[in-house]
């Protein structure tokens, strides 16, 4: 069998999420926790305007989830520790030679390299829980990987980061060739485009050490949408200049150079913790739409909507305030996982 990870732009059956659970990630105060619950809920409701949403919910959070999500979001009760389902859940794949067959890659999830704060053990079985509910075949993998650490074009190209898949706290001693072979087996990837690193904030305590889904994505084969930090005061200005030069010399699985489209960051440079990693790259493509991150900057948010509308023609771009999600270590793409429609 030949598995292929479809592009995010291909038709979806639904989107999967996980409802927050009290702990270090959600927040220390009642106000912080309420803001986190509200942010996840807003994303779920925005996605549900375009396609069905199923939410994993810890038993301790079921009453709150029912109250906040109402009857429109399907709830699936299961243990939840970390609620970044892009990372703890499966990566869905299809077999083009077997119409109607859906696969779910069960990566090893170890809490972003067994971070001291991560409550990852309660979420380590999410891939299999979701796969069973979706009726998908399990595609087993021994690679420690997260869904936020890859992006694909559906035609054999995968973006990855040296400091994620080759992180010694994830896959000690594993060489590029071994990872590329695993991507070929699980995702149908013929070419891995390696980024040397990610954004600055992502290397701090609550970071992933380089997830690609706040740096770059592939809105169409041959096109690369790239985070752009235009203010030289921000350390990511130099980081992105280096990455842009690197990617300009890269080619995809079909040997094409990338058409690079810049997606400028919002104007805010800092929050209480330091330089921000706010990025419009961390959006979710849904059926007929795009759920975009908003950062409370009307002009910058509108500029992002215009660019996203241009690279995803025919889709409605909806902005959801993502500041509370980024304050916890990720964005809209990080908390969602699309299930492609398996062709029949």
N, C-alpha and C positions, 0 to 999 in steps of 0.2 A: 504494500500500500504506500501511497505517496501523500503525505500530509502537506497542506498549504495553509499558512495564515493569511486570510483575506485582508485586503486593505480596509481601514476603518470606514472608508466611503462606500463599501459594498453594503447591500441591504442587511439590516439587523432583524433578528427575531425579538430581541429585548436587550435591556441593559441591567446589569447586576450591580448592587451596592451592598454595603454593610453599615448598619446603624451604629452610631457611637456608643461606647460604654465607658462608664466612669473609670478614670485612671490617669496616669501621668500625661498622656497625650491630649486628653480632652480638656483638662484645666484644673487648677487648684481651688478656684472659688466657684460659688454658685453662679455668678454672673458669667464667668468664663465658660462653664459647662453649658449654660443655656444658649450662649452664643454659638457654641459648637454644634449643638443639636439643631439649632435653627438654620445654620449654614448647610448642613447635610440635607435637611428637609427641603430647603429651597432648591437645591440641585435636583433632588428626586422629583419634585413637582414640575420643574422646568423640563426635564427629560420626558416625563410622562405625557407632556403635550404632544410628543412626537412618536413615542413607542412605549410598550409595556416596560415596567420596572419591577424587579424583584429585589427585596431588601432582606439580607441576613440580619437577624435580630437575636441578641443574647437573651436568655430567659429573664434576666433581671431587668431588661429594658422593654419588655413586650408591652406593658401598659402605656408607657410613654410613647412608644412607636405607634401604637394604635391611635392614640390621641392626636399626635402630630401629623401622621401620614394619612389618616382617614382611610376610606375604603378603596382609593384609587391605586395604591401601591400594594402589591402582593408581599406578604411578610412570611419569611421562612425562619422558624425558630431553630437556633443552633448556637453553640458556644462562640463568642466573639471576644477576642482580646484586642488586637490591632484591627482597625476598621478602614484600612487603605486597601480596598478589595482588588484594585489593579495589581497589587503586589502579593497579597496573600492568596488570591483566587487563581483560577486557571487561565491559561491563554487558549482561546478557542481556535480550532483549525478545522478544515474540511478536507475531504478526499474527493477530488474532481472526477476520479474514476469510479466512485461509488456514490451516485447522487442520493442526497438525503441523509448521508452519514455525517455526523458531527463528532469531532474529537475535542478533548480537553487536555492540554499539556499540564501535567502535575509537576511543576518545578519544585525543587526543594526550597522551602521558605524558612530562613533562620533569623528573621528580624533584622534584615539589612546588615548582616555580619554579626549577629548576636549582640546588638547594642544593649548597653546596660539597662536602659530605661524601657526597652520594648517588651510588651506582654504578648510575645509572638506564639508561645506554645498553644494558647487557646485558639489560635487562628491557623495553625499549621495544617489542619485537615480541610480548610475551606475549598481547596481545589476539588477534592473528591465529593464534598457535600454539594457543591454547585454542579459538578458533572452528573451526579446521580439525578438531581432535580431536573437538569436539562436533557437527560437521556443521551448523554454523550459518552463515547468510548474514552477510557483513560489512556493517555499517551504518557507513559512514565519517563521521567528524566532524573538523572543523578546530579544535574547541574543546579547549583544555587543561583537562582535568577528571580527577578521580579518583572511583572508586566510593564512597569514604568521605565525599565531599563532597556527596552527595545521599541523600535518603530519599524514598520514594514510598508512596502509599496504594493504588495499582493502579487508582484511579478518576480520575486526571488531576491529582492534587496532587503537587508535588515541593517538598521543603525544600532550601534552598541557603543559602550564606553570602556576603555581600558581599566579605569578605576572602579568599575562595577563588577563585570563578569570575571575580571582577573584580580579582584580584590583578595588578598590573602586571608581575610576573615570570612570570605565566601567560598572561594575555590582555590585553596593554597596549592601552588605548584602546577596548576592547569595552564597549558599553553594555548595560544591563539588557535592553532590548528585544531585542537581538541574541541574548543568551544564552537568553532565554525562547523565542524562535523556534526556537533549536536544540534546546532541551528538548522543544518541541512536536513537532519533526520526528523526534527520536531516541527519545524516551520516551513520546510521546503525552500530554505534560503540557499541561493547559489553564490551570493556575494555578501560578505559582511563589511560594512563601512565603519571603521573604528574611529571614534572620537578620542583624543588623548585625555580629555577631562570634561568636567561639567562646570556649573556656575559656582561662584565663591561660597555663598551661604550654604550650599549643599554639602560642604565639608566640615560644617560645624556640628555640634552635639546631636541635634535632631535631624541631620541631613542623611542622604542616601549615598553620598560620595560619588555623585555624577550621573544621576538618572538623565537619560536623553530627552524625556518627555517634557522638560522645561527648557530645552535647548533648541531642538530641531524636530521637524516632522516632515512627512512626505504626503502632501495633499493630493498629488497625482504622480504617476510614474514620470521620472525625469525632472520633477520639480521638488525643491527643498525649501521649506519655510523655516527661517532662521531667526532666533531671538537677536535683537539688536539693542545694545546699551550704548546710547549716543553720548552720554555725559562722561568725559574723561576722568572725573573725580571718582566714579564708581570703578572698583577693581574689575568688574566684568566687561568694562570697555576694552581693556587689553586682552582679556580672555576671549571675547567674541571676535576680536580682530584676528587673533591667532587661529581660532576655530574656522572662521570664514575662509581664511587663506588655505587651511588644510582641506576643507570640503570643496573648495573651488578646483582643487587638483584631483579630486576623487571621481570615480565613475560608478554607475549602478550595475546591476546584474546583466544588463544588455549592452554595456559598454558606453553608455551615454554620460557625458558631463552633465552636472546638475545646473538647471536654471535656478539660481538662488534668489528668493524673495525675502527681503528683510521685514520683520515684524517688530517695530520699535517698542521698547519697554515703556511703562508709564513714567511720569516725571519724578515720582517719589523715589528718593535714594536710600533713605534710612527709616527704620522703626526703632523701638526702644532697645532692640537687641543688636543693632548694627546695620550694615548694608543689606538691603532686601534682595530677594531673588524673584520678585514679582515678574511674571512672564505670561504673555498672552498665548504662547505656544501651547500651554497646558489646557487646551480646550478638548471637548468631546464632539466628534461628528456623530450625528444621529440621523434617522430616516427623515430626509427633507429639511434638516436643520443642522446648526452648530450651536452648542452650549459653550459660550465664551466666558472667560474670567473677566470680572470687572474689579476695579480698584478705587472706585469713588472719585475718578477723574473724568468728568464728562467728555472733554476733548480727546483725551488719549483713548478712552474706552470706545468712542465713536470712530476714531481712526483705525483701531483694531477691528471693529466690526466691518468697516469698509474693505480692509485688506482681506479679511477672512471671507467676506462675501465674494471677493474677486477670485480667490483661489479655490473656493468651493461654489461655483456658479449654480444658481437654481435653488440654493438652500437659504432658509431664513436663519439669520444669526441673532441669538438671544443672549444678552449679558446677564450674568448672575454674580453678585458681589462675592468675591473669593478671598477677601482679606482674612477672614477668620479661619479659612482652610489653610492658607499659606502660613498663618501664624502658628499652625500646628505641624507644619512640615511638608505641605504639598498643595495641590490644586485640584481643579475639577476632574482632570483626566486621571489623577491619582486615586480618586475615590470611586471610580466607575470602571466597569468592564463590559464591553459590548459582546453579545452573542450573535455571531453571523447567522443569517438564514441559510441553512443547508439546502442547496438546489435539489429539486426532485425531478 
